[in-house]
Amino acid sequence: REQGGDGATRELFEKLRGLSLLTLGLVSVLGVVFAPALVELFAGGFHRHDGQFERTVALTRWVFPYIFFMGSAALGVAALNVYRRFVVTSFAPGLLNVAFIVAALTLPTLLERHGHDAILAMAFGALAGGALQLVAQWPSLAAIGFLGRPALSLSDAGVRETLRRMGPTLLGIGVYYADVVIARRLLSDLDVGAQSYFGWALRLCDFPQGIFVMALQSATLPSLSLLAARGEEREIARTFAYGMRLTLFVGIAATLLFFSLAEPLVVMLFERGEFDRAAAHQTALALMAQGAGIAAVAAVRQLVSVYFALGDTRTPVIVAACDLATFIALAFLLRSAFGHVGIGMAVAGASGVQMLLLWVLLKRRLPDLYTVEIVVSAARTLGVALGAAAAAYGVARAAGTWFGGAASKLLPGGLGALTFAAVFLLLARALRSPELSAIAEPLSRRFRRSR
């Protein structure tokens, strides 16, 4: 858009849309056909448990077309980000949660009545949620003229340049998913429940990243790309430092929140039905292990954005390969002693190594990363978060002693989380944290306008 204008941007989008639809459709079909081989790769250990492997194959076949919807939606998100239309890209992912909830409440009984596995309700929820996220973009895409007919042209210079840049990126993503495959495979060899403990903890860790960290990355990447197109390296560094300070402000807070309230939060959110106290305890341990890496993962996202803006997709791939090697070494080292918790620790440790390598290598590309400014900000945030964590832990312990029955499950986590938020905000304000002001002021302006 910066170099060719809106017309060229729209034309490129239509050609990428055509290529995307063709590729995603083919991948979806292949995923359904080769579902048994995929499950063997991810969870071969399920053969040890009666019917678990076959059930997973069936679910994989039902859910795999979700890739078609989400891949199409991702390209729409890219266009909307270029035009700085962030509202729909922010709320659309929530439609997946809505679809899951509606499907879980309405479909299981109906499916069982007709002789089907009730868990298929969640597969249908995933497909509906993916379709809703795609459809939700259409009005915004139409408003910027990006809802035209897809085209297909592999000879187009813009398409070829996109594919050239995507090549190393795809390798990097492949390395990340190699982490996932190995983690899932190792977990499938452990006792029943290991994958669930790891998965629920991962979901909770994704929560702050999905709401705040991804939003920050989406907001800063267009600015970084524009500055890179203009060759303004010092402004790229300033924008990176600003985004990194905000990212660590959220990431460090989330890490300390999960460390101090891991079990009360898991009990509050999940302990009911067959999810008993033992499952809650194991999930809490997994949450603490994975939570230790939230800040590192958040920092990696900001660092990778700078490389992408600079047109360097190769360095993140090389670093991701180092991350994979670190993860494999740590996973095999820690699994025997710590079980599924060791896998979570390996994920956090590998993310830390990835962050450090990306940071060191980026210092060679930019004149100044404002490292001292970022470290001072992170240290201030850490102090604030430690104070909030101590207060939250004390309140949760007291609530667990004072209340019984259902209240003993709900109140420690709920009151502890509210205490953490209140103390964190008060201490940050008392220390005049610029990161708090940077996040709070836009929200305050939007609230005032809505009134």
N, C-alpha and C positions, 0 to 999 in steps of 0.2 A: 504493500500500500504506500509506503514511504517513497519507493523508487518508481513505481509504475502507475499509481493512482487507483481509484476505486474500480474502474472498469477492468483493469488487468487483474486485480485481486479477485473480483467476482468470477472472471473466466477461469482463473487457476482453481478456485474453489470447486467449480462445476466439474472440472476434469479430475480433481482429486476425489470428489464425491463418487464419480463413476468408477474409478479404480477401487475405492474403498468398498463400495457395495459389491463389486465382483469378488474381491478378495475375502471379505467377511462372509459372503454367502458360501464360497467354496470351503472356507475353514469350518463353518458351522456344520456343513454336510460331512466333512471328514471327521469332525469330532464325534458326531453321532455314530458313524460307521465304526470308528476305531476306539469307541469308549472302553471296551474290555482291556485293550492294550494300555490306555491312559491310566486306568485304575490300577492295573498291575504295576505301572511305573510309580504312581503316587502312593499306593497303599497295598502292596503285595502281601503285607502281614495280615490283611483282613481274611485271607483264606483260613486262618486258624480259628476264626469265629464263625459259627454256623449262620450261613445266609447273608453275612455282612458284605461280602465281596459282590454278590449278585445284586443286592439292593443298591449298592453304590453305583454299579454299572447302569442300572435302570435310571437312577436319579441323574447321573451324568448325561445320559442321552436326552432326558427331558430338559435339563437346564442349559445344555450347551448352546442352543440358539440365542441365549441371552447375549452372547458375544456379538451377534449381528446388530442387536439394538444398541448396545453400549458403545461398540466401535463407531457406529454411525453418529451417536450422540456426541462422542468425543471430538469428531471433526467439526460438528456444529459449535461446540464449546470453543474451539480454536478460533473460529470466525468471530464469534461474539466477543471473545477476549480482545481481539484486534481492534474492535470498535468500542471497547470499554463498556460493554453491556453485561454487567456482572449479576444482575438480579436473578434472571432465570437460571443462570449456571449455578447460583448459590442455593436456590430452593428446589430445583428439579431433582437432585439426588434424594431428597426427602420423600419423593413419590415412591421410591422403592420400598422404604419403610412402611408407608401407608399401604401399599399393595401386599406386603408381607403380613401386616396386622389383619387386614380384611380377609385375606386368604386363610390365615390361621383360625379366625373366628367363624368363618362360614363354610369352608369346604371339607374339613376332615370327616364329619359325620356323613355328609353326602357321598364322599368317596367310599367310605367303609360300607355304606348301604348298598353300593353297586359292586362290592367285592374288590375294591382297589386299596392299595396301601395309603393310609392317611397322610403319610409324609409327603406324598405327591402335591398336597396343598401348597407346600412351600416352594416347590418347583414352579407351579402355576403362578404363585405370587412373584417369583423372580422374573418370569417372562412378562407378566403384566407390568411390573415396575420398570423393566427395561423399555418396553414400548411407550409407557407414559412419559418417561424422561425424554425420549426422542420427540414425541408429539408436542410436549410442552415448549420445545424450542421453536416450533414452526412460526408462531406469530412474530417473535423477535427476529428470526432470520428473514421473514417476509418484509419486515420493516426496513431492513438494510439491503433488501434486494438479493438475498442469498438463497431463495427458495426456487430457483430455476431448475430446468431439466438437467440431470447429470449427463456428462459427456465422458468419452474415453479416448485418451490420446497419450500413448506412452512416449511419443516422439516430442511432445511439448517440452521446451527448455525448463519451464518452471516445475513440471512434474518430475523430470529427470533430476533436477537439483534437489527437490524434496526427497526423492528416493535415495540420492547420494548421501544426504544428511541423515536419512533414516537408518541406513545400513549399520553404522556403528551403534546408533541408539538401540536398534533391535537386538544387537549382540549384547548390549548392556542390560537390557530388560531380560534377555534370555539368561544372562548370568544370575540376575536376581531370582528368576523363577527356578533356576537350578538350585538356589538356596531353599526355595519352597519345596521343591520335589524331594530334596534330600531330607529336609526337616520332617515332612510328612511321612516319608518312607521309614525314617528312624523311629518316629512316633508310633507307626502302625505295628512295629515289632514289640512295643511295650504293652502293658496291661490295658484292658478295655477302659476307655475314658481318657487316655493320654492325649489323643488328638482333640477331644472336646475341651479339656482343660486349657490346652494351648490355644485352641481356636477362640474360646470365649475371652481369654485374656487379650488375645490379639485384637478382637473386636473393641474392647474397652480402650486399648491403646490407640486404635484408629479414630476413636471419637474426637479427642482434641485435635488430632492431625487433620481429620476431615473437615472440622468446622473452622479452625483458625489457620493452621499451617498451610493447607492447600489453598485457602482463600488468599493468604499473603503471597504465595507463589504465583497464583493466577493474576493477582493485581500487579506484581512487580515485573513479571516476565515481559509483558508488552513494553513497559518503560525501558527495561534493560535492552530489549531488542532495538528499540528506536534509537537509544543512545549509541548502541554499537553500530547501527547503520550510519550514524553521523560521525563516528570515530571519536566520541567524547569519553575517553577511558577514565578520566578522573571522576566524571559524573557517574559512570558505571560503578566505580568503587564506592562512591558516596551512597548511591541507591542500594547497593549490596549491603553495606554496613547498616543502613537504616532497616532494611528488611531482616537482616540477621539479628539485630537487637530485639525487634518485635517477636521474631520466631523463638528466640531463646527465652524471652519473657514468658511466653506461653508454654514452651517445652519444659523448662525447668520447673515451673509451677505444677504442670501435670505430673511430672516425675515424682515430686515430693508429695503430691496429693495421693497418688497410688501407693507410694511407700507407706505413708502414715495410716491410710484407711483401706488397704487392700481387702482384708477380710470383711469388715463391716459393709463395704460397698458391694462386694460379691453376694453376701448374704441378702442384702436389701434387694438387689436386682434379680437374683436367680434362684435363691433357695426356696423351692416349693415343689410339690409333686415328687418326682424321682430324683430331682436335684437336691440331695441331702447335704448334711453338714460336712461329711467327708469330701464330697465333690466341691463344696464351697471352699474348703480349706486348700485343696489341691489347686483350684483355679486361682485363689488368692496368691499362692506361691508363684504360680506361672505369671500372674499379673505383676508381681514385684520384680521378677527376673526380666520380663520384657519391658516393663515401665522404666527400667534403668537406662534404656536406649532411646527413649522418646526424644530427648533433646538432640541427640546425635542424628537420629533419622530426620528430624525437622531441619537441622543445619545442613544435612546432605542435600535436601530438596532445594534450599536456597543456593547452595554452591553450584549444583548442577544447572540451575537456571542461568547463572552467569556464563557457564561454559556454552550452553545452548545459544544464548544471546550473541556470544562471540563467534558462533558458527563452528565451535570445536566440540564435535560429538565423539571424538576418538578418545580423548583423555578420560572422560567418565567411564568408558568401557574398560580401559586398562585398569583403572582403579577398582571397578566392579569385579574384575577378575581376581584382584588381590583380596577383595572382600570375600569372595567365594572361597578362596584357599584358606583364609582365616577362619571362616565359619566352619568349614569341614574339619579343620584341625581341632577347633574348640568343641565342636559337637561330639566328635568321637572321644575327645579327652574327658568331657564333662558328663556325657550321658550315663556312663556306668556308675558314677558316684551320685548323680543328682536326678536321673531319669528325665522326665519331660521338662523339669525345671532347668536342667543343664542345657537343653536345646534352646530355651528362652534366653539363658545367659549367653549362649554362643551367638544368637542373633544380635543381642545388645553389644557384645564385644566386637563383632565384625563391623557393626555400624560405626562404632567409635573409630576403628582403624580407617574405614572409608572416609569419614569426616576429616581426619587429620591429613590423610594423603591428598585429598582434594584441596584442602586449604593451603598446604605447602606448595603444591604445584601451581595454584592460582596466583600465588605471590610472584611467580616468574612472569605472569602475563600482564598484571596491572601494576601501576606505579606505587599504590598504597592501598592496603585493605582496611586501614583504620583499625588494626588489631587491638591496640591499647583501648580505644573507645569501646570496642565490643566486649573485651575482657572485663573492663570496669563495670559495664552494664550488666554482664552475666553475674559477676560477683555480688552486685547489689541485689539482683533478683534472687540469687541463691540465699542470701541472708534473710530476705523478706519471706521466701518460701519455707525456710527452716522454722522461722517463728510461727508461721501459719500452720505448719505440719505439727509442731509441738502442741499448739492449742487444740487443733482438730483431734489429735490422738487422745488428749486428756478428756475432751468432751465425749468422744465415742466410748471410751472406757467407762466413764461415769454413767452414761445413758444405758449401757449394757448391764450395769449393776442396779440401777434404779427401776428399770422397767422389765416386765415379764410378758409372756405370751407373744402374740403377733407383734406388739410394740417393740419387743427386744430384737426383732429381726429388722424392723423398718427404721427405728429412730436412731440407733448408733450411726449408721451410714449416712442417713439424711441430715441429722444435726451436725455430725462431723464435717460433712461436705459444706454445709452452710457456714459453719465456723471457719473453715479453711478459707472460703471465699471472702468472708467479711474481714478476717484478720489480714489476709493477703492484700486486699484493696486498701485497708486503713494504713498498714505499714508502708505500702508503696506510695500512697499519697503523702504520708508524713515525711518520707525521704525524697519527695518531689520527683518521683520516677518519671522521666520524659516518655518512657514507653507506655505507661498508664495513660498519660495525657494524649498520646498519639492514637491510642485505641479508643479512649472514651469520648474525645471531642467529636469525631465524626458521628458516633452513635447518638450523642446528645443533640447535635444539629439535626439529624434525621428525625429524632423523636419530637423536637420542637416543631419541625415542619409538618409532621403528621398530625399535630394537635391543631 
